[in-house]
Amino acid sequence: MAAKAPVKKNLSAIKKTRQSEKKNERNRTVRSKIKNVIKAVETAARGSNMDESVKALRQAEKVISSASSKGILHKNNASRKISRLTKRVNASKSVTA
């Protein structure tokens, strides 16, 4: 947990602090969800079931793209994550095939 910032004196600073705490809480849940879907794709890609890994990849793409459109991830960062996951799934396809 981050340390609390010192108490602000003017109203606009107080409001900005309040808003940033709310946004941080909202963004934390989305970032956590991104990490979870990435782990799901990686474990599915290590397994032998291709249908499961492709389904996990589609879910991950949806979550990552959504986070990008909300401004939680930069669009290039989101594209890079999706690209790397897709490569990993395709590599596991060629190994099992």
Sequence and secondary structure as in RCSB ss.txt:
>XXXX:A:sequence
MAAKAPVKKNLSAIKKTRQSEKKNERNRTVRSKIKNVIKAVETAARGSNMDESVKALRQAEKVISSASSKGILHK
NNASRKISRLTKRVNASKSVTA
>XXXX:A:secstr
         SHHHHHHHHHHHHHHHHHHHHHHHHHHHHHHHHHHHHSS HHHHHHHHHHHHHHHHHHHHTTSS H
HHHHHHHHHHHHHHHHHHHHH 
